[in-house]
Amino acid sequence: MFRVEVEGVSMLPELAPGDRLVGVRLPVLERGDLVAFEDPEHPGRVLVKRVAALQATSVEVIGDNEAVSRDSRRFGPVPRRRLLGRIVYRYEPPAAAGWLRRR
């Protein structure tokens, strides 16, 4: 299990800046899952995006707010080994807390 905080607006309207999330390492992913991974262009920074396509060794990710999202359209597919895991729960803010489902 790991935690991450949303910093930008690339996942609006699903996720907003300041949202705090819980992720888990799951071996199986499906299209529409939310995933966290290390930013390929800025090591040490974590991004949260939605799985758009799955390949054997990588995933293509895209932000829900496509007009402002930096995602696979810019940096290509993300190797599966770079994924931290699937985002499953939002715990902050309390009014929006709950399980996150694939879309």
N, C-alpha and C positions, 0 to 999 in steps of 0.2 A: 504494500500500500504506500502511496505517496500523496503529497498535497502540492497544489499549484494555485497561483493567483493570476487572474486574467488582467492584463495590462492595457491592451489596445481595444479597438472597436471592430476588428476584423470578424468577430463572431456574433455581432449583433444581428438579429434581435435575441438569439438564443442565450448568449453569454455577454455580460457587460463588464466594463472595467471595474475592478474591485471584487468581482465574484471570486469566491474561494471554493476550490474543487478538490475532490478526492478521486484518485485514479488507482487502478489495480493492474497487475501484470496478468494478462489472460492470453493464452496461446492462440485463441481463435478470434478473428476479427471479421466483421461484416461491413459491407458498404453502408454508410450512414453513421457508423460509430464515431464518437469523439475520441481523439487520441492526443497524447502529449509526446513531444519529442524535442531533442536538442536542436536549436536553430542551426541549419547547415551553414548559414552565412555569419552567425554571431555565436561562436562556441560559449557555453555557459548560460545562455539564455534559453528558456523553454517556451515553445509555442504549443497552442492547442488549436487543432483544426479537425475537420470532418473527413472521414475516409470517402474518397470519390471513386477509387478503383483499387483493386487488389491484384498484385502479381505474386509469383512464387517467392521472390526475395525482397520485394519492396511494396510500398503503398503510395498511391497518389492522394494528396490531401488538398483540400480547398476550404477557404473561409466562407462562412454563411453570408458575409457582407463582401461579396466578390469585388466590388468596385474599389475597395481599399485594402484587400487582403494580399499579403505576401505569402505565396503558397507554391504548390508544385508547378503552377504555370510559370513561375519565375525560377525556382531552383531545382525543378525536376522531382522524380519520385524519391521518397525517403526509404532508405534501407530498413528492413524490419528490425535489424539488430540495433538501430538507433532509437526505436520507439521505447519510451518509458512505460507506456501501457495505455489502457482504455480509461477514459474519464467516465465515472459512473454516478457521482453524487455532488450536488452543490450544497454547501453548509453555510455560506454567507452570501448575501444578506439573509437574515432569518426569514423574511417575508417570501423569499424565493427558494428556500431550502427544499430539497427533494431529489429524487432519483432522476437521472438524465437518461433518456432513451434515444435509440438511433432514429434517424429521420430518413 
